[in-house]
């Protein structure tokens, strides 16, 4: 028979409102992006804007997002998202999954399973590492962000513009990011057409986009 303290704890667990679980999930991508930024040196504001662009749902970045053949879906919990991704793979598709919509075809081999790809921390660290690699190739964040999405110049430029817009609108700040970045250190915040740099991104030899196709 459980003691009184165990009974109280069980009662509290039962009475936790469903909305509290949703609120916790809504913080996962934001917090994972923040920690990935600290680990890799990628600007936090950039990672948080990117996860918003990738998975925005009801104003927040949603970790249980799956995109199959260009159609995105948001699931209420991780188990349902994992099941959807597994069904897509079994059906011959290669979904994009998690906080940073990592593509299972191009990058699945870096993870032990598609289920593991949904872990927000793992997903964010991999995305940040890949973005940092691209920064090393191009020497600036604008071209790196464009290439992160696609090696096609037009698609990369469109993605870059959406990320820049999320930052300019303050969406990333609302997710807890800091905008204390000097203009000359962050090309996405420099005045002018934010998509210009992305329009001349060359194809990356030997590397693949995280989402979409070449």
VEXBAMI-125838 format. One record per residue: x, y, z of N, C-alpha, C, O in turn; residue in three letters. Coordinates in steps of 0.02 Angstrom, whole numbers, plus 50000, padded with zeros to 5 digits. Layout:
! residues N
XYZXYZXYZXYZala...
END
This chain:
! residues 214
500434994050000500005000050000500445006350000500895006850041unk500325011049955500755016949951500685021350013500155021650043unk501235024650032501205029150090500855035650070500675036550011unk500745040050118500365046250105500715050650055500375053650012unk501385051050058501745055350011501665052749939501585056749893unk501695046149930501615043249864500925044649837500835045949777unk500425044349881499735045749859499655052849836499315054249787unk499985057549872499945064549854500275065749786500005069449744unk500865062649775501205063449712500805060649654500775063649601unk500485054849666500075051849614499495056349597499315057049539unk499195059349648498635063849637498845069749595498485071749549unk499435072549611499675078349574499815076649502499675080649457unk500095070749490500235068749422499595068049382499565069949323unk499085065349413498455064349378498115070949362497785071649311unk498215075849406497865082149398498235087149354497985092749344unk498825085349329499185089949284498755091049221498595086249187unk498575097349205498155098549146498515096749082499125097249078unk498135094649031498425092848967498805098548935499305097448902unk498565104648946498895110448917499605111348941500025114048905unk499745109049003500425109749029500915105648988501475107848976unk500705099748967501135095548925501265098948858501825098748832unk500755102048829500835105648766501315111448774501725112748731unk501255115048831501695120748843502425118348847502875121648821unk502535112648880503215109948885503485108348816504065109848801unk503075105248774503305103448707503465109648666503925109648626unk503085114948677503185121148640503865124348655504115128248616unk504155122648712504795125448732505385121248707505955123548708unk505255115148685505805110548672506275112848616506885112648625unk506005115048560506425117248505506815123548523507405124148508unk506475128148555506795134448575507385133048622507935135648612unk507265128848672507795127348721508355123348689508945124448704unk508175118648645508695114648612509125119048567509735118048564unk508825123848533509195128448491509675132648533510245133848513unk509445134748591509865138748635510485134848657511045137448655unk510385128648677510945124548700511415122748642512025122548650unk511125121448583511545119948525511975126048507512545125248486unk511695131948514512065138048500512655138748548513205140448526unk512545137348611513095137848660513635132748645514225134148654unk513445126848622513925121448609514335122548546514935121148545unk514015125148495514335125648429514585132648411515025133248368unk514315137748443514505144548425514075147648370514175153448352unk513585143848344513115146748296512675151748333512455150248389unk512535157548305512135162548341511455159748362511085156848322unk511295160748425510665158248452510065161048415509585157448400unk510085167448401509525170748368509395167548299508825167048277unk509915165448266509845162348201509525155448206509065153848168unk509765151348252509485144648260508755144948281508355140948257unk508585149648324507895149948346507435152548292506855150648288unk507685156948249507285159148193507185153348143506655152548115unk507705149448134507665143948086507175138548108506795135948067unk507185136848172506715131648194505995134148191505545130148181unk505895140648198505235143448189505005142848117504435140848103unk505445144548071505275144048000505135136847981504675135447942unk505505132248009505435125147992504795122048018504485117947984unk504585123948080504065120048113503515124348145503145121848187unk503455130548126502985135048161502275132148163501995130048113unk502005132048223501325129548234501025133548292501275133248348unk500485137248278500165141348330500665146148362500655147248422unk501105148948321501565154048344502195151548378502585155548404unk502305145048378502905142448411503225137148368502915134548322unk503845135548384504195130048349503965123448381504005122648442unk503725118848340503415112748365503855106748350503985105348291unk504085103048400504555097548389504275091548353504645087848320unk503615090548358503325084348329503025085948260502435084648246unk503455088648217503265090648149503565085648099504155083848105unk503165083648051503385079047998503165081847931502585083547922unk503635082147884503465084347816503595078547768504145076047764unk503065076547733503115071047686502945073647616502385075747603unk503435073347572503325075447502503035082447498502595083847457unk503275086947540503065093947538502465095647579502275101547583unk502145090747611501555092047653501745091247726501925085847749unk501695096747763501875096647834501295094947878500725096847865unk501435091147932500925089347981501215090248051501805088948063unk500795092548097500995093548166500615088548210499995088048205unk500975084948251500665079748293500685081848366501135085448387unk500195079448406500145081648475500695078848520500825081648574unk501015073448500501545070648541502065067148498501965066048438unk502605065448530503175062448494502995055648465503195054048408unk502635051548502502475044848479502095044948413502235041048368unk501605049548408501215049848346501635052548288501555050448231unk502085057148303502525059748250503005054348226503115053648166unk503285050548272503735045148253503365039848211503645037348162unk502755038248231502365033348193502225035848122502245031948075unk502085042248115501945045048049502575044848006502535043247946unk503145046448035503765046147997503935039047976504165037847920unk503815034348021503945027348005503485025047948503715021347904unk502855027047949502395025147895502635027947828502595024647777unk502865034147830503105037347768503705033547740503745032347680unk504165031647784504745027947762504545021147734504805018947682unk504095017847768503855011247744503505011847676503495007147637unk503225017847663502875018947600503325021447545503095022847489unk503965022047559504445024147507504605031547506504965033747461unk504345035447553504495042647557505045043847607505195039547649unk505345049747604505875051547650505685058047685505825063547660unk505355057547743505105063547776505655067847807506205065547821unk505485074247817505885078747857505595078747927504985079047934unk506015078347978505745077348045506075081948097506645084148089unk505695083348150505955086648209506025094148204505805097348156unk506345096848256506395104148264506695107648203506505113248187unk507175104448171507515107548114507375103848049507735104747999unk506855099748049506625096347988507195093047949507295094447890unk507555088747983508115085247953507845079747907507405075947927unk508115079447847507855074747798508135067747811508745066847819unk507685062847811507885055947827508285052647772508665048047784unk508215055047710508595052047655509315054447657509775050347654unk509415060947660510085063647656510475062947721511095062347719unk510135062847778510495063047842510305057547891510555057447947unk509855053047870509645047847916510205043347941510175040847997unk510715042347900511265037947919511655040547979512025036848011unk511585046947994511945049948050511605048448117511875050048170unk511025045248114510635043748175510505036248179510475032848128unk510445033648240510315026448246509625024248221509525018448205unk509155028848219508475027248196508105033648180508315039148200unk507545033048145507145038948132506845041648197506745047648204unk506705037148244506445039348308506945043848345506765048748377unk507585042048339508105045948373508165052948343508375057548377unk507975053648280508015060148247507535065248277507625071248269unk507025062848312506535067448341506765070548407506475075548429unk507275067748437507515070648500507725077848488508175079048448unk507405082748521507555089748507508295091548515508565095248474unk508615089048567509315090748578509755087948522510185091448495unk509645081648505510035078448452509915081748385510375083048346unk509275083148371509085086348309509415093248302509685094848249unk509385097148355509655103948353510415103848348510705107848311unk510745099448385511475099148381511715097148311512205099948286unk511365092448280511565090448213511465096148164511905097548123unk510895099448169510755105048124511265110648133511505113548084unk511425112248196511915117548209512595115648183512955119948155unk512795109348192513435107148167513475107448091513995109448064unk512945105648058512925105947985512955113247961513305114847913unk512585117547996512585124647978513285127647989513515131647948unk513605125748043514275128248056514765125848003515225129547983unk514685119747979515095117247925514995121447862515475123047827unk514365123147848514225127347790514525134347798514765137247750unk514505136947859514815143447871515565143147857515855147847831unk515875137547875516585136747860516725136647785517255138847763unk516245134147747516325133947674516235140747643516625142747600unk515725144547665515555150847632515835156947667515925162147635unk515965156547732516235162147767515735167347790515925172547816unk515075165947780514565170547805513925166547817513815161247788unk513515169247862512905165647883512365165747830511975161047825unk512335170847789511815171347739511855165547689511355162147676unk512445164547661512525159147613512455152347647512195147647618unk512685151947710512615145647746511885143747758511695137947749unk511485148647776510775147447788510425145347723510025140647723unk510575148747669510275147047605510445139847585510015136047563unk511075138047592511295131347572511035125947619510945120247600unk510915127847681510625123147730509965120347704509825114347711unk509565124547674508915122347649508965118847583508665113547573unk509345121647537509385118647469510005121047433510235126647444unk510275116847391510835118847348510595122447286510995125147248unk509945122447275509655126347220509645133647241509395135347295unk509905138047198509985145147216509325148447233509275152047283unk508805147347193508165150647204507835148247269507575152247308unk507835141747279507525138947340507905141147402507615142647453unk508575141347396508975143647453508845150947469508805152847527unk508775155047417508645162147427507965163247460507895167647503unk507455159447440506795160047469506815158247543506495161547584unk507175153047559507235150947629507595156247670507375157947725unk508135158847644508505164147678508055170047693508095172947747unk507645171947645507195177647655506695176247711506545180747750unk506445170147715505965168447768506295168547837505985170647885unk506905166147841507265166347904507405173547925507305175447983unk507625177647877507755184647891507125188147913507135192447958unk506555186447882505925189547900505725187747971505475191948008unk505825181347989505665179248057506075183048109505825184748162unk506705184348092507125188148137506915195548139506865198448193unk506775198348082506585205448079505925206748113505825212048143unk505465201848109504805202748140504835201748215504345203048250unk505405199448240505455198448312505195191748334505145190448394unk505035187248287504775180748306505285176848347505105173648397unk505915177248327506425173548364506515176548434506645172948482unk506445183248439506515186348504505965184048551506075183148610unk505365183148523504805180848563504925173748589504615171648638unk505365170048555505525163348576506115163248625506345157848644unk506335169048646506855169248697507545170948671508025170648709unk507605172748608508265174248580508465181448594508045185648609unk509105182748589509365189448599509565192548533509855189248490unk509395198948524509575202448463510185206948474510315211448434unk510545205648527511135209748542511725207448499512215204748525unk511675208548433512185206548386512375212648344511935215848316unk513015214148340513225219948300513085218648227513185213048202unk512865223748192512655223048123513205220148079513075215948036unk513825222448089514355220248044514575213148057515005210548021unk514285209748107514455202848122513905198048099513995191948103unk513345200748076512795196248061512445198447997512015202747999unk512625195547940512385197847875511625197747868511355201847831unk511275193347903510545193047895510205199347920509645200847901unk510545203147964510245209047992510475215447957510275220947976unk510895214847907511125220647870510555222947824510205218847796unk510485229547818509945232147777510035230147704510595228947682unk509485229847667509505227947597509125221447587508795218947633unk509155218847527508795212747510509115206747543509675204947525unk508785203547592509105198047628509205191947585509585187447604unk508875191547527508945185547486509495186147435509645181247399unk509805191847430510295192947378510875187947381511065184947331unk511145187047442511715182547449511535175447429511925171947397unk510915173347448510715166547433510635165247359510665159547337unk510525170447320510395169547248511015167447210510955165247153unk511595167947241512205166047205512555160147240513145158947228unk512195156547282512495150847317512655145347267512195143047232unk513275143147262513435137647216513215131047245513065130547304unk513195125947203513025119347227513605116747270514185118147257unk513415113047323513915110647370514155103747348513765098947349unk514775102847329515015096247310515045091647370515345093447421unk514735085947365514785080947417514335082047477514355078147524unk513935087347477513515088647534512795089147511512655090447453unk512335087947557511625087747539511235092547583511455094047638unk510665094947559510265099347600509935095547656509825089547651unk509785099047711509425095847766508705094447747508425089347766unk508405099047711507705098147692507645099147616508075102147585unk507105096747588506995097547517507485093347476507705088047499unk507645095647417508075091847372508585096347340508585102347353unk509015093647298509535097747267509235102647216509605106447185unk
END
